């Protein structure tokens, strides 16, 4: 069964991320708001995450996607192979018949071409690993090739 409503809402949030919306892109809030809670110390990689927990996503490059979850937790999925165009478009879609997104699922790059939205490359996800945001000098050097916790 195709969950059109959830897929399209994530697609919409992802397209907002591509258009530069700070909230949808998963950027940190301005300094006057409370910082998100740190990841809990359950440092194990997961095969699946519930769709209902995904608050926003942020594509870092052709192989790395951050998943910001409700409750302040952030997970990173390192795709097993380069996903052509993902790092440029910064938007992806998926469809699933389950109430969760799994490392065995396939995503596709969402491209804007001539005012139309098209599917680009299809790619497999990787496991979802706890993510710790780099700080200080490490943050300045961050090129999207991030390591899990």
C-alpha positions in Angstrom: 0.0 0.0 0.0 1.3 3.4 -0.9 1.2 6.0 1.9 0.7 9.0 -0.3 -0.1 11.4 2.5 3.1 10.7 4.5 5.4 10.5 1.4 4.1 13.7 0.1 4.4 15.5 3.4 8.0 14.4 3.7 8.5 15.4 0.1 7.0 18.8 0.9 9.3 19.2 3.9 12.3 18.1 1.8 11.4 20.5 -1.0 11.1 23.3 1.6 14.7 22.3 2.7 15.8 22.7 -0.9 14.2 26.2 -1.1 16.2 27.4 1.9 13.7 27.2 4.8 15.8 27.0 8.0 13.3 24.9 9.9 12.7 22.4 7.1 16.5 22.2 6.4 17.1 21.2 10.0 19.4 24.1 10.8 19.9 25.1 14.4 17.5 27.6 15.8 18.5 31.2 16.4 20.5 31.8 19.6 17.5 33.2 21.5 15.6 29.8 21.3 16.4 26.8 23.4 19.0 24.4 22.0 17.8 20.9 21.0 18.4 18.1 23.5 21.5 16.0 23.0 21.2 12.5 21.6 20.5 9.9 24.2 23.4 7.6 24.9 21.8 4.6 23.1 24.7 4.5 20.6 23.5 1.6 18.5 22.7 1.8 14.7 19.1 1.1 13.8 17.6 -0.5 10.8 14.4 1.4 10.9 12.9 4.6 12.3 9.1 5.4 12.7 7.8 7.8 10.1 5.9 9.6 12.9 9.1 10.6 14.6 10.7 12.2 11.5 10.5 16.0 12.1 12.8 17.1 9.3 15.7 15.9 7.1 18.9 17.6 5.8 20.9 16.3 2.9 24.6 17.0 3.4 26.0 15.4 0.2 25.5 12.5 -2.2 25.9 9.9 0.5 24.8 11.5 3.8 21.4 12.4 5.2 20.5 13.7 8.6 17.2 12.7 10.1 16.0 15.1 12.9 13.5 13.3 15.1 10.9 14.5 17.6 12.5 14.7 21.0 15.8 16.3 19.8 17.4 13.1 18.5 19.4 13.3 15.3 20.4 10.2 13.2 22.6 10.0 10.2 22.3 7.6 7.3 25.4 7.0 5.3 24.2 5.7 2.0 26.2 2.6 0.9 26.8 4.1 -2.6 26.9 7.6 -4.0 23.4 8.9 -5.0 24.0 11.1 -8.1 22.5 14.6 -7.7 21.3 14.2 -4.1 23.9 16.6 -2.8 23.0 19.2 -5.4 19.3 19.0 -5.2 19.1 18.5 -1.4 15.7 16.8 -1.8 14.5 13.3 -1.9 11.3 11.3 -1.8 10.3 7.7 -0.9 7.3 5.5 -0.7 6.7 2.8 1.9 3.8 0.5 2.9 5.1 0.5 6.4 4.9 3.0 9.2 8.7 3.2 9.3 11.6 4.1 7.0 14.2 1.3 6.9 17.8 1.0 5.7 16.4 -1.5 3.1 14.2 1.2 1.5 14.9 3.0 -1.7 14.8 6.8 -1.9 14.9 8.9 -5.1 16.4 12.3 -5.8 13.7 15.0 -6.4 14.8 17.3 -9.2 13.4 20.5 -10.4 13.6 20.8 -14.2 11.9 23.4 -16.3 9.4 24.2 -13.5 8.5 20.6 -13.1 9.4 18.2 -10.3 10.9 14.9 -11.6 12.4 11.8 -10.1 16.2 11.6 -10.3 18.5 8.7 -9.3 17.2 6.0 -7.0 19.4 5.0 -4.1 19.4 2.7 -1.0 19.5 4.1 2.5 22.1 3.1 5.1 21.5 2.2 8.7 20.5 5.1 11.0 23.2 5.9 13.4 23.3 8.4 16.3 24.8 11.7 15.2 26.8 14.3 17.2 27.2 17.7 15.5 30.8 18.7 15.1 31.9 21.7 17.3 34.7 24.3 17.1 37.3 23.6 14.4 35.7 20.3 13.4 32.5 22.2 12.5 34.5 24.6 10.2 36.1 21.6 8.5 32.8 19.7 8.0 32.3 18.9 4.4 29.4 16.5 4.9 31.6 13.4 5.5 30.4 13.0 9.0 31.1 10.2 11.4 28.5 8.6 13.7 28.8 8.8 17.4 
